Amino acid sequence: MENFRKVRTSEEESPLPFPDLPPDVVEMKVKEGSKIRNLMNFAMAQMELKGSRQIVFSGCGRAVTKTITCVEIMKRKLGGLHQVTKVRYKTLLEVWENQDPLPGGPAQNLTVHKNVPSICILLSRDPLDPNQAGYQPPEPQHGLGTQLGEAGEDMSSSSTKGLKRPLPHPCEELLTKKLQVQVPDSLRGSASTDCQPDHQH
């Protein structure tokens, strides 16, 4: 295969795995190279400006993770959405072209059929059948607005980053940063034996 180059990939068309969908339902086909911001701008416009009641996100292979990310963002921004998730396999057709064909012979192409995992997620403002497989009820609202939720998320993520960062040894902090550190009386005895700077400030 070292002489072959992939020239195109096509996806097998298959109907959405949800019964009773309206014919004009919006399907967001998430690709590996899709930009999440572009996907979300379009999807939010459909749900908020055009008043769509349902939207479907689908992706396969390496785009599955990005598909789930888009769904979680939309659930957080809109709230109160019912969800049904279906997982299946899709067939991808890859066409590979021979870069070093035999002299005088036709260029040889290979077509490869690949089965890859695929995910389809239906989000609906209207209630869905809770007994069907893959159903998730709307997440409970905590009374926080979207902006507060995002700010809280940012703060929590920064605090977890802070926890993951190793704390410097007290001596190292005194010597390298030359900080004035007040040591509590309870720790003063141990600190004085552990930390002995060469000079005083």
Backbone as a printed PyTorch tensor [residue, N CA C, xyz], in Angstrom:
tensor([[[  0.8220,  -1.2160,   0.0000],
         [  0.0000,   0.0000,   0.0000],
         [  0.8530,   1.2640,   0.0000]],

        [[  2.2050,   1.1240,   0.0270],
         [  3.0070,   2.3480,   0.1050],
         [  2.9190,   3.1920,  -1.1570]],

        [[  2.5580,   2.5600,  -2.3030],
         [  2.4370,   3.3160,  -3.5490],
         [  1.0300,   3.8840,  -3.7640]],

        [[  0.1470,   3.6170,  -2.8490],
         [ -1.2430,   4.0550,  -3.0290],
         [ -1.5220,   5.2930,  -2.1820]],

        [[ -2.3920,   6.1360,  -2.7060],
         [ -2.8080,   7.3520,  -1.9950],
         [ -4.3280,   7.4100,  -1.9840]],

        [[ -4.8800,   7.7350,  -0.8190],
         [ -6.3380,   7.8130,  -0.7120],
         [ -6.8200,   9.0720,  -1.4270]],

        [[ -7.7030,   8.9030,  -2.4010],
         [ -8.1540,  10.0490,  -3.1970],
         [ -9.5370,  10.5280,  -2.7810]],

        [[-10.3750,   9.6490,  -2.2620],
         [-11.6770,  10.1230,  -1.7820],
         [-12.2990,   9.1010,  -0.8440]],

        [[-13.1830,   9.6150,  -0.0150],
         [-13.9390,   8.7830,   0.9270],
         [-15.4020,   9.1630,   0.8100]],

        [[-16.2410,   8.1700,   0.6560],
         [-17.6840,   8.4460,   0.6100],
         [-18.3820,   7.6050,   1.6600]],

        [[-19.4910,   8.1340,   2.1300],
         [-20.2240,   7.5110,   3.2260],
         [-21.4980,   6.8890,   2.6850]],

        [[-21.7640,   5.6820,   3.1270],
         [-22.9880,   5.0080,   2.6920],
         [-24.2020,   5.7630,   3.2500]],

        [[-25.1180,   6.1120,   2.3610],
         [-26.3270,   6.8050,   2.8100],
         [-27.2710,   5.8140,   3.4780]],

        [[-27.7780,   6.1950,   4.6200],
         [-28.7300,   5.3290,   5.3250],
         [-29.7420,   6.2070,   6.0360]],

        [[-30.9730,   5.7240,   6.1610],
         [-32.0010,   6.5490,   6.8150],
         [-31.7040,   6.7260,   8.3000]],

        [[-32.2000,   7.8140,   8.8470],
         [-32.0110,   8.0560,  10.2740],
         [-32.7780,   7.0150,  11.0850]],

        [[-32.1850,   6.5470,  12.1930],
         [-32.7980,   5.4450,  12.9530],
         [-33.8780,   5.8860,  13.9290]],

        [[-34.6170,   6.9440,  13.5950],
         [-35.6700,   7.4250,  14.4880],
         [-37.0010,   7.4060,  13.7430]],

        [[-37.9950,   6.7220,  14.2780],
         [-39.3100,   6.7310,  13.6190],
         [-40.0350,   8.0440,  13.8760]],

        [[-40.9750,   8.3370,  12.9970],
         [-41.8810,   9.4840,  13.1740],
         [-41.1650,  10.8350,  13.2020]],

        [[-40.0570,  10.9530,  12.4860],
         [-39.4160,  12.2610,  12.3960],
         [-40.1290,  13.1010,  11.3430]],

        [[-40.2710,  14.3980,  11.5760],
         [-40.8510,  15.2310,  10.5170],
         [-39.9210,  15.2500,   9.2980]],

        [[-40.4820,  15.3750,   8.1080],
         [-39.6540,  15.2970,   6.8970],
         [-38.6280,  16.4210,   6.7930]],

        [[-38.9090,  17.5580,   7.4400],
         [-37.9840,  18.6830,   7.3200],
         [-37.0330,  18.8010,   8.5060]],

        [[-36.8590,  17.7150,   9.2790],
         [-35.9780,  17.7750,  10.4430],
         [-34.5530,  18.0820,   9.9780]],

        [[-33.8610,  18.9110,  10.7610],
         [-32.4880,  19.2950,  10.4220],
         [-31.5320,  18.2130,  10.9180]],

        [[-30.6810,  17.7080,  10.0020],
         [-29.6510,  16.7480,  10.4010],
         [-28.2940,  17.4230,  10.2870]],

        [[-27.5990,  17.4990,  11.4040],
         [-26.2510,  18.0620,  11.4300],
         [-25.2590,  16.9080,  11.2310]],

        [[-24.6780,  16.8260,  10.0460],
         [-23.6990,  15.7650,   9.7550],
         [-22.3170,  16.2600,  10.1550]],

        [[-21.8310,  15.7270,  11.2550],
         [-20.5510,  16.1740,  11.7990],
         [-19.4260,  15.3710,  11.1480]],

        [[-18.4580,  16.0840,  10.5940],
         [-17.2920,  15.4450,   9.9770],
         [-16.0740,  15.6420,  10.8700]],

        [[-15.0370,  14.8680,  10.5760],
         [-13.8210,  14.9500,  11.3880],
         [-13.2260,  16.3610,  11.3650]],

        [[-13.2930,  17.0330,  10.2220],
         [-12.7030,  18.3610,  10.1060],
         [-13.6710,  19.5030,  10.3760]],

        [[-14.8930,  19.1910,  10.8130],
         [-15.8840,  20.2500,  11.0560],
         [-15.4530,  21.1340,  12.2230]],

        [[-15.7740,  22.4070,  12.1210],
         [-15.5240,  23.3430,  13.2180],
         [-16.7610,  23.3800,  14.1180]],

        [[-16.5490,  23.1290,  15.4080],
         [-17.6680,  23.0700,  16.3490],
         [-18.4130,  24.4030,  16.3780]],

        [[-17.6840,  25.5200,  16.3010],
         [-18.3440,  26.8350,  16.3450],
         [-19.3140,  26.9920,  15.1790]],

        [[-18.8890,  26.5970,  13.9780],
         [-19.7630,  26.7180,  12.8100],
         [-20.9980,  25.8250,  12.9540]],

        [[-20.7810,  24.5980,  13.4200],
         [-21.9040,  23.6730,  13.6140],
         [-22.9070,  24.2460,  14.6130]],

        [[-22.4020,  24.7680,  15.7290],
         [-23.2840,  25.2480,  16.7800],
         [-24.0160,  26.5190,  16.3620]],

        [[-23.3440,  27.4030,  15.6230],
         [-24.0290,  28.6190,  15.1570],
         [-25.2300,  28.2670,  14.2890]],

        [[-25.0290,  27.3040,  13.3830],
         [-26.1260,  26.9080,  12.4920],
         [-27.2310,  26.2020,  13.2780]],

        [[-26.8370,  25.2730,  14.1470],
         [-27.8320,  24.5010,  14.9060],
         [-28.6440,  25.3990,  15.8340]],

        [[-27.9790,  26.3380,  16.5060],
         [-28.7000,  27.2350,  17.4130],
         [-29.6590,  28.1310,  16.6400]],

        [[-29.2520,  28.5570,  15.4310],
         [-30.1470,  29.3820,  14.6120],
         [-31.3970,  28.5900,  14.2320]],

        [[-31.2270,  27.3120,  13.9320],
         [-32.3800,  26.4880,  13.5700],
         [-33.3460,  26.3450,  14.7500]],

        [[-32.7990,  26.1430,  15.9380],
         [-33.6560,  25.8800,  17.1020],
         [-34.2500,  27.1680,  17.6840]],

        [[-33.4880,  28.2600,  17.6540],
         [-33.9620,  29.4790,  18.3100],
         [-34.6460,  30.4400,  17.3380]],

        [[-34.0510,  30.6620,  16.1630],
         [-34.6110,  31.6390,  15.2360],
         [-35.7130,  31.0440,  14.3720]],

        [[-35.4810,  29.8170,  13.8880],
         [-36.4770,  29.2050,  13.0050],
         [-37.4960,  28.3670,  13.7640]],

        [[-37.2750,  28.1840,  15.0540],
         [-38.2730,  27.5100,  15.8740],
         [-38.3910,  26.0090,  15.6510]],

        [[-37.3090,  25.3770,  15.1920],
         [-37.3580,  23.9100,  15.0240],
         [-37.5780,  23.2520,  16.3750]],

        [[-38.3650,  22.1870,  16.3660],
         [-38.6450,  21.4650,  17.6140],
         [-37.6650,  20.3150,  17.8280]],

        [[-37.0720,  19.8220,  16.7410],
         [-36.1630,  18.6750,  16.8400],
         [-34.9590,  18.8940,  15.9290]],

        [[-33.8380,  18.3140,  16.3280],
         [-32.6240,  18.3740,  15.5140],
         [-31.8450,  17.0830,  15.7480]],

        [[-31.1500,  16.6150,  14.7150],
         [-30.3860,  15.3640,  14.8000],
         [-28.9160,  15.6730,  14.5260]],

        [[-28.0500,  15.1630,  15.3860],
         [-26.6060,  15.2220,  15.1560],
         [-26.1250,  13.8140,  14.8220]],

        [[-25.3320,  13.6870,  13.7650],
         [-24.8100,  12.3650,  13.3980],
         [-23.3490,  12.4940,  13.0050]],

        [[-22.6030,  11.4510,  13.3150],
         [-21.1880,  11.4190,  12.9550],
         [-20.6890,   9.9930,  13.0370]],

        [[-19.6120,   9.7010,  12.3170],
         [-19.0770,   8.3440,  12.3490],
         [-17.5530,   8.3930,  12.4160]],

        [[-16.9760,   7.2830,  12.8370],
         [-15.5280,   7.1900,  12.9230],
         [-14.9640,   8.1950,  13.9100]],

        [[-13.9770,   8.9640,  13.4450],
         [-13.3100,   9.9260,  14.3310],
         [-14.1830,  11.1230,  14.6680]],

        [[-15.2990,  11.2830,  13.9950],
         [-16.1750,  12.4270,  14.2710],
         [-17.1700,  12.1370,  15.4050]],

        [[-17.1710,  10.9290,  15.9550],
         [-18.1410,  10.5770,  16.9990],
         [-17.9640,  11.4730,  18.2260]],

        [[-16.7220,  11.6630,  18.6530],
         [-16.4730,  12.4850,  19.8430],
         [-16.9510,  13.9160,  19.6340]],

        [[-16.6880,  14.4710,  18.4590],
         [-17.1010,  15.8400,  18.1610],
         [-18.6270,  15.9410,  18.1310]],

        [[-19.2880,  14.8900,  17.6410],
         [-20.7510,  14.8660,  17.6100],
         [-21.3200,  14.9580,  19.0270]],

        [[-20.7580,  14.1650,  19.9410],
         [-21.2310,  14.1720,  21.3330],
         [-20.9710,  15.5360,  21.9750]],

        [[-19.8280,  16.1410,  21.6580],
         [-19.5140,  17.4680,  22.2050],
         [-20.5550,  18.4960,  21.7790]],

        [[-20.9300,  18.4830,  20.5010],
         [-21.9460,  19.4220,  20.0090],
         [-23.2680,  19.2360,  20.7460]],

        [[-23.6610,  17.9910,  20.9580],
         [-24.9260,  17.7000,  21.6460],
         [-24.8880,  18.2350,  23.0760]],

        [[-23.7920,  18.0110,  23.7690],
         [-23.7060,  18.4700,  25.1620],
         [-23.7380,  19.9940,  25.2450]],

        [[-23.0860,  20.6800,  24.2910],
         [-23.1230,  22.1440,  24.2780],
         [-24.5570,  22.6290,  24.0680]],

        [[-25.2570,  22.0090,  23.1300],
         [-26.6220,  22.4420,  22.8360],
         [-27.5520,  22.1750,  24.0220]],

        [[-27.3870,  21.0470,  24.6860],
         [-28.2200,  20.7510,  25.8590],
         [-27.9850,  21.7790,  26.9570]],

        [[-26.7320,  22.2020,  27.1070],
         [-26.4250,  23.1710,  28.1540],
         [-26.9680,  24.5550,  27.8030]],

        [[-26.9050,  24.9170,  26.5180],
         [-27.3470,  26.2590,  26.1190],
         [-28.8630,  26.3760,  26.1110]],

        [[-29.5540,  25.3510,  25.6350],
         [-31.0090,  25.4430,  25.5070],
         [-31.7230,  24.9220,  26.7460]],

        [[-31.2800,  23.7850,  27.2790],
         [-31.9310,  23.2080,  28.4450],
         [-33.2890,  22.6010,  28.0990]],

        [[-33.7090,  21.6350,  28.8970],
         [-35.0290,  21.0330,  28.7280],
         [-35.1890,  20.1650,  27.4910]],

        [[-34.0800,  19.6620,  26.9250],
         [-34.1670,  18.8640,  25.6980],
         [-34.2050,  17.3750,  26.0260]],

        [[-35.1430,  16.6970,  25.3930],
         [-35.1900,  15.2380,  25.4670],
         [-34.1860,  14.6790,  24.4500]],

        [[-33.5870,  13.5340,  24.7800],
         [-32.5220,  12.9890,  23.9290],
         [-32.7230,  11.4940,  23.7040]],

        [[-32.4760,  11.0710,  22.4740],
         [-32.4150,   9.6420,  22.1590],
         [-31.1280,   9.4030,  21.3770]],

        [[-30.3390,   8.4360,  21.8310],
         [-29.0460,   8.1330,  21.2080],
         [-29.0960,   6.7530,  20.5780]],

        [[-28.6650,   6.6610,  19.3350],
         [-28.5820,   5.3810,  18.6360],
         [-27.1510,   5.1890,  18.1460]],

        [[-26.6090,   4.0190,  18.4190],
         [-25.2600,   3.6760,  17.9530],
         [-25.3760,   2.5410,  16.9510]],

        [[-24.6550,   2.6450,  15.8560],
         [-24.7000,   1.6030,  14.8250],
         [-23.3850,   1.6310,  14.0680]],

        [[-23.3010,   0.8140,  13.0330],
         [-22.1200,   0.8130,  12.1640],
         [-22.4990,   1.3420,  10.7940]],

        [[-21.5650,   2.0890,  10.2010],
         [-21.7550,   2.5870,   8.8490],
         [-20.6180,   2.0880,   7.9760]],

        [[-20.8880,   2.0000,   6.6740],
         [-19.8570,   1.5800,   5.7380],
         [-19.2770,   2.7910,   5.0220]],

        [[-17.9680,   2.9230,   5.1270],
         [-17.2640,   3.9640,   4.3800],
         [-16.5870,   3.3280,   3.1680]],

        [[-16.6480,   3.9970,   2.0370],
         [-15.9610,   3.5330,   0.8340],
         [-14.7540,   4.4310,   0.6090]],

        [[-13.5650,   3.8370,   0.6520],
         [-12.3400,   4.5920,   0.4130],
         [-11.7620,   4.1750,  -0.9330]],

        [[-11.4550,   5.1470,  -1.7690],
         [-10.8360,   4.8710,  -3.0690],
         [ -9.3680,   5.2580,  -2.9830]],

        [[ -8.5020,   4.2730,  -3.2520],
         [ -7.0600,   4.4800,  -3.2160],
         [ -6.5220,   4.3810,  -4.6420]],

        [[ -5.6510,   5.3160,  -5.0070],
         [ -5.1110,   5.3710,  -6.3570],
         [ -3.6380,   4.9810,  -6.3330]],

        [[ -3.2560,   4.1440,  -7.3210],
         [ -1.8620,   3.7110,  -7.4280],
         [ -1.0100,   4.8640,  -7.9600]],

        [[  0.0030,   5.2700,  -7.1830],
         [  0.8650,   6.3810,  -7.5810],
         [  1.9970,   5.9290,  -8.5120]],

        [[  2.2150,   4.6330,  -8.5910],
         [  3.3300,   4.1150,  -9.3990],
         [  2.8260,   2.9660, -10.2660]],

        [[  1.9300,   3.2720, -11.2290],
         [  1.3560,   2.1910, -12.0360],
         [  2.4070,   1.5760, -12.9710]],

        [[  2.0900,   0.3930, -13.4550],
         [  2.9940,  -0.2700, -14.4020],
         [  3.0430,   0.5220, -15.6980]],

        [[  4.2240,   0.5840, -16.3520],
         [  4.2990,   1.3410, -17.6080],
         [  3.3840,   0.7500, -18.6640]],

        [[  2.6220,   1.6290, -19.3100],
         [  1.7160,   1.1830, -20.3590],
         [  0.4110,   0.6170, -19.8410]],

        [[  0.3160,   0.3840, -18.5410],
         [ -0.9140,  -0.1930, -17.9810],
         [ -1.8140,   0.8830, -17.4310]],

        [[ -3.0860,   0.5690, -17.1990],
         [ -4.0090,   1.5640, -16.6350],
         [ -3.6730,   1.8290, -15.1620]],

        [[ -4.0470,   2.9970, -14.7200],
         [ -3.8740,   3.3030, -13.2990],
         [ -4.7960,   2.4020, -12.4900]],

        [[ -4.2300,   1.7860, -11.4830],
         [ -5.0120,   0.8290, -10.6920],
         [ -5.5610,   1.5150,  -9.4510]],

        [[ -6.8610,   1.3720,  -9.2760],
         [ -7.5140,   1.9140,  -8.0870],
         [ -8.0010,   0.7740,  -7.2130]],

        [[ -7.9580,   0.9910,  -5.9280],
         [ -8.5080,   0.0330,  -4.9690],
         [ -9.6720,   0.6950,  -4.2470]],

        [[-10.7300,  -0.0470,  -4.0530],
         [-11.8550,   0.4410,  -3.2540],
         [-11.9250,  -0.3910,  -1.9770]],

        [[-11.8430,   0.2820,  -0.8520],
         [-11.8350,  -0.3970,   0.4450],
         [-13.1370,  -0.0700,   1.1660]],

        [[-13.8040,  -1.1170,   1.6460],
         [-15.0310,  -0.9460,   2.4430],
         [-14.6460,  -1.0480,   3.9170]],

        [[-14.9540,   0.0010,   4.6690],
         [-14.6350,  -0.0030,   6.0980],
         [-15.9090,   0.1640,   6.9070]],

        [[-16.0690,  -0.6990,   7.8990],
         [-17.1770,  -0.5500,   8.8370],
         [-16.6880,   0.2630,  10.0320]],

        [[-17.3210,   1.4000,  10.2680],
         [-16.9040,   2.2620,  11.3810],
         [-18.1050,   2.5270,  12.2850]],

        [[-17.8530,   2.7370,  13.5820],
         [-18.9650,   3.0620,  14.4830],
         [-19.5610,   4.4080,  14.1320]],

        [[-20.8670,   4.5050,  14.2860],
         [-21.5900,   5.7300,  13.9580],
         [-22.5670,   6.0300,  15.0910]],

        [[-22.8050,   7.3240,  15.3220],
         [-23.7420,   7.7130,  16.3730],
         [-24.7400,   8.7170,  15.8040]],

        [[-25.9940,   8.5510,  16.1880],
         [-27.0550,   9.4960,  15.8220],
         [-27.7570,   9.9060,  17.1140]],

        [[-27.8570,  11.2050,  17.3320],
         [-28.4810,  11.7050,  18.5590],
         [-29.5920,  12.6780,  18.1870]],

        [[-30.7870,  12.3600,  18.6340],
         [-31.9580,  13.2110,  18.4090],
         [-32.1940,  14.0560,  19.6540]],

        [[-32.2770,  15.3770,  19.4560],
         [-32.6440,  16.2950,  20.5290],
         [-34.0050,  16.8930,  20.2040]],

        [[-34.8860,  16.9290,  21.2020],
         [-36.2530,  17.3670,  20.9560],
         [-36.7470,  18.2370,  22.0990]],

        [[-37.4170,  19.3390,  21.7120],
         [-38.0900,  20.1560,  22.7270],
         [-39.3520,  19.4510,  23.2270]],

        [[-39.9530,  18.6410,  22.3490],
         [-41.1740,  17.9300,  22.7070],
         [-40.8200,  16.6140,  23.3850]],

        [[-41.6740,  16.1340,  24.3080],
         [-41.3940,  14.8650,  24.9830],
         [-41.2940,  13.7110,  23.9860]],

        [[-40.3970,  12.7780,  24.2770],
         [-40.2190,  11.5740,  23.4700],
         [-40.6000,  10.3600,  24.3030]],

        [[-40.7380,   9.2180,  23.6340],
         [-41.1150,   7.9870,  24.3270],
         [-39.9890,   7.5810,  25.2790]],

        [[-40.2450,   7.6210,  26.6050],
         [-39.1660,   7.2990,  27.5450],
         [-38.8130,   5.8220,  27.5790]],

        [[-39.6370,   4.9690,  26.9490],
         [-39.3770,   3.5310,  26.9860],
         [-38.4730,   3.0540,  25.8530]],

        [[-38.1870,   3.9180,  24.8830],
         [-37.3390,   3.4520,  23.7870],
         [-35.8810,   3.4440,  24.2110]],

        [[-35.1170,   2.5380,  23.6100],
         [-33.7110,   2.3850,  23.9740],
         [-32.9440,   3.6530,  23.6330]],

        [[-32.0630,   4.0480,  24.5490],
         [-31.2270,   5.2230,  24.3140],
         [-31.8470,   6.5310,  24.7310]],

        [[-32.9960,   6.4860,  25.4320],
         [-33.6610,   7.7350,  25.8380],
         [-32.9870,   8.3320,  27.0740]],

        [[-32.8300,   9.6660,  27.0820],
         [-32.3540,  10.3900,  28.2560],
         [-33.3010,  11.5600,  28.5060]],

        [[-33.8220,  11.6900,  29.7300],
         [-34.7140,  12.8190,  30.0270],
         [-33.9120,  14.1130,  30.1000]],

        [[-34.6000,  15.2550,  30.0400],
         [-33.8860,  16.5420,  30.1780],
         [-33.1620,  16.6180,  31.5120]],

        [[-32.0020,  17.2740,  31.4900],
         [-31.2600,  17.4420,  32.7410],
         [-31.9580,  18.4920,  33.6000]],

        [[-31.9880,  18.2940,  34.9150],
         [-32.6630,  19.2660,  35.7910],
         [-31.9430,  20.6030,  35.7560]],

        [[-32.7230,  21.6660,  35.7490],
         [-32.1520,  23.0140,  35.7420],
         [-31.7890,  23.3970,  37.1710]],

        [[-30.6260,  23.9980,  37.3310],
         [-30.1720,  24.3840,  38.6740],
         [-30.4320,  25.8500,  38.9630]],

        [[-31.2070,  26.5050,  38.0960],
         [-31.5280,  27.9000,  38.3490],
         [-30.4270,  28.8620,  37.9420]],

        [[-29.3930,  28.3640,  37.2860],
         [-28.3140,  29.2280,  36.8350],
         [-28.5090,  29.5300,  35.3690]],

        [[-28.2490,  30.7650,  34.9820],
         [-28.3270,  31.1220,  33.5770],
         [-27.1700,  30.5080,  32.8120]],

        [[-27.2530,  30.6160,  31.4940],
         [-26.2080,  30.0320,  30.6580],
         [-24.8570,  30.6740,  30.9470]],

        [[-24.8440,  32.0040,  31.0920],
         [-23.5690,  32.6710,  31.3080],
         [-22.9770,  32.2870,  32.6510]],

        [[-23.8350,  32.2000,  33.6580],
         [-23.3300,  31.8060,  34.9670],
         [-22.7840,  30.3910,  34.9170]],

        [[-23.4940,  29.5390,  34.1880],
         [-23.0370,  28.1480,  34.0880],
         [-21.6870,  28.0620,  33.4110]],

        [[-21.5160,  28.8500,  32.3500],
         [-20.2400,  28.8090,  31.6500],
         [-19.1310,  29.3850,  32.5090]],

        [[-19.4780,  30.4710,  33.2460],
         [-18.4560,  31.0480,  34.1150],
         [-18.0800,  30.0630,  35.2100]],

        [[-19.1160,  29.3990,  35.7710],
         [-18.8320,  28.4000,  36.7990],
         [-17.9770,  27.2790,  36.2510]],

        [[-18.2370,  26.9210,  34.9970],
         [-17.4490,  25.8480,  34.3910],
         [-15.9980,  26.2770,  34.2510]],

        [[-15.8020,  27.5320,  33.8030],
         [-14.4450,  28.0160,  33.6490],
         [-13.7170,  28.0360,  34.9810]],

        [[-14.4390,  28.4960,  36.0200],
         [-13.8010,  28.5730,  37.3260],
         [-13.4610,  27.1860,  37.8470]],

        [[-14.3730,  26.2440,  37.6520],
         [-14.1070,  24.9050,  38.1610],
         [-12.9590,  24.2640,  37.4080]],

        [[-12.8930,  24.5250,  36.0830],
         [-11.8040,  23.9110,  35.3250],
         [-10.4670,  24.5120,  35.7480]],

        [[-10.4500,  25.8460,  36.0400],
         [ -9.1790,  26.4390,  36.4380],
         [ -8.7810,  25.9410,  37.8290]],

        [[ -9.7870,  25.7100,  38.6960],
         [ -9.4300,  25.2400,  40.0230],
         [ -8.9090,  23.8170,  39.9690]],

        [[ -9.4510,  23.0130,  39.0470],
         [ -8.9300,  21.6490,  38.9500],
         [ -7.5300,  21.6640,  38.3750]],

        [[ -7.2680,  22.6110,  37.4530],
         [ -5.9020,  22.7110,  36.9350],
         [ -4.9530,  23.0710,  38.0790]],

        [[ -5.4300,  23.9640,  38.9540],
         [ -4.5860,  24.3520,  40.0660],
         [ -4.2810,  23.1820,  40.9740]],

        [[ -5.2710,  22.3050,  41.1750],
         [ -5.0490,  21.1520,  42.0340],
         [ -4.0750,  20.1670,  41.4120]],

        [[ -4.1040,  20.0830,  40.0710],
         [ -3.2300,  19.1100,  39.4160],
         [ -1.7780,  19.5720,  39.4180]],

        [[ -1.5400,  20.8930,  39.5430],
         [ -0.1740,  21.4020,  39.5020],
         [  0.5120,  21.0480,  40.8050]],

        [[  1.7070,  20.4550,  40.7800],
         [  2.3770,  20.1090,  42.0400],
         [  2.7750,  21.3640,  42.8030]],

        [[  2.5950,  21.3280,  44.1100],
         [  2.9450,  22.4720,  44.9320],
         [  4.4520,  22.4850,  45.1690]],

        [[  5.0780,  23.6790,  45.1160],
         [  6.5210,  23.7320,  45.3570],
         [  6.8270,  23.4840,  46.8270]],

        [[  8.0090,  22.9700,  47.0810],
         [  8.4580,  22.7750,  48.4660],
         [  8.6260,  24.1470,  49.1030]],

        [[  8.3010,  24.3080,  50.3930],
         [  8.3880,  25.6350,  51.0270],
         [  9.7720,  26.2590,  50.8940]],

        [[ 10.8490,  25.4550,  51.0460],
         [ 12.2090,  26.0020,  50.9260],
         [ 12.4360,  26.5380,  49.5240]],

        [[ 11.9740,  25.7630,  48.5300],
         [ 12.1770,  26.1610,  47.1370],
         [ 11.4590,  27.4790,  46.8550]],

        [[ 10.2610,  27.6120,  47.4190],
         [  9.5110,  28.8320,  47.1850],
         [ 10.2190,  30.0320,  47.8020]],

        [[ 10.8230,  29.8590,  49.0050],
         [ 11.5170,  30.9590,  49.6560],
         [ 12.7640,  31.3600,  48.8820]],

        [[ 13.5070,  30.3720,  48.3950],
         [ 14.8010,  30.6660,  47.7950],
         [ 14.6580,  31.1770,  46.3670]],

        [[ 13.7570,  30.5480,  45.5750],
         [ 13.6860,  30.9190,  44.1610],
         [ 12.8570,  32.1700,  43.9480]],

        [[ 11.7400,  32.2880,  44.6280],
         [ 10.8630,  33.4310,  44.4030],
         [ 11.1190,  34.5760,  45.3830]],

        [[ 11.8760,  34.2830,  46.4670],
         [ 12.1630,  35.2830,  47.4900],
         [ 10.8720,  35.9500,  47.9910]],

        [[  9.9120,  35.0960,  48.2990],
         [  8.6300,  35.5980,  48.8000],
         [  8.6700,  35.6900,  50.3220]],

        [[  7.9480,  36.6640,  50.8510],
         [  7.7810,  36.7560,  52.2900],
         [  6.6510,  35.8070,  52.6800]],

        [[  6.9630,  34.7290,  53.3440],
         [  5.9550,  33.7470,  53.7250],
         [  5.8090,  33.7770,  55.2390]],

        [[  4.5720,  33.9430,  55.6790],
         [  4.3210,  33.9210,  57.1120],
         [  4.0020,  32.4930,  57.5160]],

        [[  4.8100,  31.9590,  58.4050],
         [  4.6180,  30.5740,  58.8420],
         [  3.8430,  30.6010,  60.1470]],

        [[  2.7320,  29.8300,  60.2120],
         [  1.9690,  29.7820,  61.4760],
         [  2.8350,  29.2510,  62.6210]],

        [[  2.4570,  29.6360,  63.8550],
         [  3.2290,  29.2130,  65.0230],
         [  3.3170,  27.6950,  65.1140]],

        [[  2.2390,  27.0240,  64.7220],
         [  2.2270,  25.5620,  64.8460],
         [  3.2630,  24.9120,  63.9420]],

        [[  3.6120,  25.5820,  62.8250],
         [  4.5700,  25.0130,  61.8790],
         [  5.9460,  25.6590,  62.0000]],

        [[  6.0680,  26.6690,  62.8580],
         [  7.3010,  27.4460,  62.8740],
         [  8.5040,  26.5860,  63.2540]],

        [[  8.3080,  25.6620,  64.1970],
         [  9.4320,  24.8190,  64.6190],
         [  9.9430,  23.9500,  63.4800]],

        [[  9.0060,  23.2770,  62.7780],
         [  9.4390,  22.3970,  61.6920],
         [  9.9470,  23.2040,  60.5110]],

        [[  9.3260,  24.3780,  60.2600],
         [  9.7510,  25.1700,  59.1110],
         [ 11.1580,  25.6950,  59.3150]],

        [[ 11.4990,  26.0720,  60.5620],
         [ 12.8190,  26.6320,  60.7840],
         [ 13.8970,  25.5740,  60.6140]],

        [[ 13.5710,  24.3290,  60.9080],
         [ 14.5760,  23.2860,  60.7190],
         [ 14.6900,  22.8780,  59.2620]],

        [[ 13.5560,  22.9350,  58.5160],
         [ 13.5900,  22.5010,  57.1220],
         [ 14.1520,  23.5860,  56.2230]],

        [[ 13.7520,  24.8300,  56.4410],
         [ 14.0880,  25.9090,  55.5190],
         [ 15.1080,  26.8250,  56.1640]],

        [[ 16.2840,  26.8620,  55.6250],
         [ 17.3060,  27.7480,  56.1590],
         [ 17.8990,  28.5360,  54.9950]],

        [[ 17.3220,  29.6870,  54.6760],
         [ 17.8900,  30.4930,  53.5870],
         [ 19.3010,  30.9430,  53.9290]],

        [[ 20.0970,  31.1340,  52.8810],
         [ 21.4850,  31.5330,  53.0880],
         [ 21.5950,  32.9480,  53.6540]],

        [[ 20.6780,  33.8330,  53.2710],
         [ 20.7330,  35.2150,  53.7560],
         [ 19.3340,  35.6790,  54.0860]],

        [[ 19.2460,  36.6740,  54.8980],
         [ 17.9390,  37.2080,  55.2680],
         [ 17.6380,  38.4190,  54.4280]],

        [[ 16.2820,  38.6590,  54.2450],
         [ 15.8580,  39.7950,  53.4220],
         [ 15.6900,  40.9800,  54.3430]]])
